[in-house]
Amino acid sequence: MNQNKYNHDKKLIALVVLASSLLLVGLFYSIYVGIIIPSSRHGESLGLAKMDVQQYDLIVDDGFELVIQNCTSCHSAKIIVNNRADREGWLTTIRWMQQTQKLWNLGENEYAILNYLAKNYGPEKKGRRAQLSDIEWYELEEGN
Amino acid sequence: MKTDRSNTEKQFDAHASRRGFLKNASIATLGMILGAEIVFGNKLPKGLLPIAITGDQNPVIPGKHSELITLNDRPLNVETPAHLLDPDITPTDVFFIRNNGLPPEITDASSWMLEIAGESVIKKTSLSLRELKSKFKHYSYQLTLECAGNGRNEFDPPAKGNQWKVGAVGCPLWTGVRLKDVLNHVGIKGDAVYIGYYGKDTHLSGDPGMSPISRGVPISKAMEDESLIAWAINGEDLPAMHGYPLRLVFGGWPASTCGKWLSKIVVRNVVHDGAKMGDYSYRVPKRPVAPGEMVAYDDMKIIESMPVKSLVTNPKTGAMIKKGTILNIRGKAWAGDNSVKRIQVSIDFGSTWQNCNLKDPVNRLAWQPWSTRIEFPKKGYYEVWAKATDDEGRSQPMVVPGWNPKGYLNNACHRIAVKVI
């Protein structure tokens, strides 16, 4: 009987310890997520919990880490995200940065970086004039 | 609508408090939070948190309106939504930012020196900021500054660079001394053809030997009355982002000619060859080319006066009005070194145009406010298009103008959407 109660107490203590540690982990995790990685769900699959924070709006795909390592120590990821070019166009940009902006030789990584850029940030056909888009409609009162 | 607004406010508050907490942290602490060193963290403008930490698409920039659109946060490239350009004199907090490098941190400008040098000055001279302000007459002009790449996002095939939409333009009031008064004081030789500038900003690579940008203008533009060495915008010292304590201002020309954090002017006997004067930068083909065509360097020319252009600044795009409402339409028009002689709007996709009231510029090279009133004939979806014509008869095209490799000079008609309900 005593032995049983002892075992029961041990189980209870273990459960409490487990529950509180889970709570603590959860608490820290939510602080971590809430404060510093509000929009970086992308990178978790690649195990990039911290690194991808910096590049939260880059598409996660093969070559993502190489782009972070080689491109974003000099400029923001925004300039990549906002641009579009085919493989040749991105290569021209890389060569221009090497000639004028002190970008280093990318060596064998260049192939993978170009794959990433051309696939994820390739040109879109816009034609001579695009439709007006992203209009946020609002009511305008008389006497505007 | 109300719910949306309060949600947005709540989100904003949450972001603001997170920012408040983080703003007090040092660069090293921020680095620890990120789990990585913030490269060039010491070059981050004070009060501006890296986007990496705020996680915001649009970081709040000290002294700037929260609705500005950040295209790039290192270096800062920030544009103005058209409706914020409605005041005739562009307020400093909405004026666009185009930095090429990282701004210097200057707390005390009392020892700031401006050097005038180059092969075509008679005597190399240095002037302190105080001498500049005391020796020469002060002038104030409203001058239109527009990035040569404003509108780049519409080119197809796309051109690399900041994908400006419509808002890399503004017309604040600048105060300073005439560049020509300073050049005449120093004395320039008869063979002078160009001036170039150097500023105290640093190259993104951190290499102190490299200049992020060093452009200039032909001597004829430098000697115009409105070409200023300025220390004030809208009556106050230039903010850090806009060149504190000293910059050049050339109205109507690519804003890249208006060197910020100005420390040296060179008077050249050749076309200035500083950073971003060559290398296709701020150059367009000498002849029309097909979209995507490879253009040889020798077939490119430096952009000088900007083309005729206009914006609809009121209402903000997306207005829904009741049938029978008369809509007040307002905007601004400008034409580089020229003036605008006519502004028209169309609400039927360019089939018919009506003339608007157009004001004269307050001074040469200032933009011109325009306005009209429109009653829409029936319910439905409309676009208001604005088209300006300059004093040489050149109008804005309704489609994107001639393609060029770097995506400059898109002066296609501005369009806003209106629904009549």
Interface residues (C-beta under 8 A of the other chain):
Chain A: I35 I36 I37 P38 S39 S40 A49 K50 M51 V53 Q54 Q55 Y56 D57 S73 C74 H75 S76 K78 I79 N82 N83 R84 A85 G89 T92 T93 W96 T100 Q101 K102 P123 E124 K125 K126 G127 R128 R129 A130 L132 I135 E136 W137 Y138 E139 L140 E142 N144
Chain B: M1 R18 F21 L22 I33 L34 G35 A36 V39 P50 I51 A52 I53 G55 Q57 T70 L71 N72 D73 R74 P75 E154 F155 D156 P157 P158 K160 G161 N162 Q163 H203 L204 S205 D207 M210 A275 D279 N314 P315 K316 T317 G318 A319 M320 I321 K322 T325 L327 N328 E383 M398 V399 V400 A412 R415 I416 A417 K419
